[in-house]
Amino acid sequence: MEPFTLTLTELIQELTDDIRQQEDQLRTLANRFRASKVAAGIALFLCLYSMTLKPTAPFINYLWLTLAIGAMLVALVSHKRCELLKALIAQNRWFRSIVVEEAYTGKVIGPEL
């Protein structure tokens, strides 16, 4: 049984599609990162406001603080995922450039399998 192989054109197209999907994911993550930073700022402001200017029950202060910390954690995770996705996109672009160069020059650049 023959192993599944792709032609160079199919491989280039598949890499291009993967890069496009990863860029869409990156935009979604960047939007989530921005939204969670704003949410964390608002929750922290409300926490400080309720602690200093307005006498409220202590659990309300803890609630705002918990929401601010949760939003900050979401922002941190989104930021780290963005960094990893950017590295993956760069690696895929580099690999695609090698495949394109091999396809158009005819010489083998990468390792032979």
C-alpha positions as CSV (number, residue, x, y, z in Angstrom):
1,M,0.0,0.0,0.0
2,E,1.4,3.4,-1.0
3,P,1.7,6.0,1.7
4,F,-0.4,9.1,1.3
5,T,1.6,11.8,-0.6
6,L,0.8,15.2,-1.8
7,T,2.1,16.9,-4.9
8,L,4.0,20.1,-4.4
9,T,1.1,22.2,-5.6
10,E,-1.3,20.5,-3.2
11,L,1.2,20.9,-0.3
12,I,1.6,24.6,-1.1
13,Q,-2.2,25.1,-1.2
14,E,-2.6,23.2,2.1
15,L,0.0,25.2,3.8
16,T,-1.6,28.4,2.5
17,D,-5.0,27.4,3.8
18,D,-3.5,26.5,7.2
19,I,-1.8,29.8,7.4
20,R,-5.0,31.6,6.5
21,Q,-6.9,29.7,9.2
22,Q,-4.2,30.4,11.8
23,E,-4.3,34.1,11.0
24,D,-8.1,34.1,11.5
25,Q,-7.6,32.4,14.9
26,L,-4.9,35.0,15.7
27,R,-7.4,37.9,15.0
28,T,-10.0,36.2,17.2
29,L,-7.5,35.8,20.0
30,A,-6.3,39.4,19.7
31,N,-9.9,40.6,20.0
32,R,-10.5,38.5,23.0
33,F,-7.2,39.8,24.6
34,R,-8.3,43.4,24.1
35,A,-11.8,42.8,25.4
36,S,-10.5,41.0,28.5
37,K,-8.0,43.8,29.2
38,V,-10.9,46.3,29.1
39,A,-13.0,44.1,31.3
40,A,-10.2,43.8,33.8
41,G,-9.7,47.5,33.9
42,I,-13.4,48.2,34.4
43,A,-13.7,45.6,37.2
44,L,-10.6,46.9,38.9
45,F,-11.9,50.5,38.7
46,L,-15.3,49.4,40.2
47,C,-13.5,47.5,42.9
48,L,-11.4,50.5,43.9
49,Y,-14.4,52.8,43.6
50,S,-16.6,50.6,45.8
51,M,-13.8,50.2,48.4
52,T,-12.9,53.9,48.7
53,L,-15.8,56.1,47.8
54,K,-18.9,54.1,48.5
55,P,-19.5,52.0,51.6
56,T,-20.6,48.6,50.5
57,A,-20.7,45.1,51.8
58,P,-17.2,43.5,51.7
59,F,-18.4,40.6,49.5
60,I,-19.1,43.2,46.7
61,N,-15.5,44.3,46.8
62,Y,-14.3,40.7,46.7
63,L,-16.7,40.1,43.8
64,W,-15.3,43.0,41.7
65,L,-11.7,41.9,42.6
66,T,-12.5,38.3,41.6
67,L,-13.9,39.5,38.3
68,A,-10.9,41.7,37.6
69,I,-8.5,38.8,38.4
70,G,-10.5,36.4,36.2
71,A,-10.4,38.9,33.3
72,M,-6.7,39.4,33.8
73,L,-6.1,35.6,33.6
74,V,-8.1,35.4,30.4
75,A,-6.0,38.2,29.0
76,L,-2.8,36.5,30.0
77,V,-3.8,33.2,28.5
78,S,-5.0,34.9,25.3
79,H,-1.7,36.8,25.0
80,K,0.4,33.6,25.4
81,R,-1.7,31.8,22.9
82,C,-1.3,34.7,20.5
83,E,2.5,34.5,20.9
84,L,2.5,30.7,20.2
85,L,0.2,31.1,17.2
86,K,2.5,33.9,15.8
87,A,5.5,31.5,16.1
88,L,3.5,28.7,14.4
89,I,2.5,31.0,11.5
90,A,6.1,32.1,11.0
91,Q,7.2,28.5,11.0
92,N,4.6,27.6,8.4
93,R,5.5,30.5,6.2
94,W,9.1,29.5,6.3
95,F,8.3,25.9,5.4
96,R,6.0,27.1,2.6
97,S,8.9,29.3,1.2
98,I,11.1,26.2,1.2
99,V,8.5,24.1,-0.6
100,V,7.9,26.9,-3.2
101,E,11.6,27.2,-3.8
102,E,11.9,23.5,-4.3
103,A,8.9,23.5,-6.6
104,Y,10.2,26.2,-8.9
105,T,14.0,25.5,-8.9
106,G,13.8,21.7,-8.9
107,K,16.6,21.3,-6.4
108,V,16.1,19.6,-3.1
109,I,16.6,22.1,-0.2
110,G,15.1,20.2,2.7
111,P,15.9,16.7,3.9
112,E,15.0,13.8,1.7
113,L,12.6,11.3,3.2
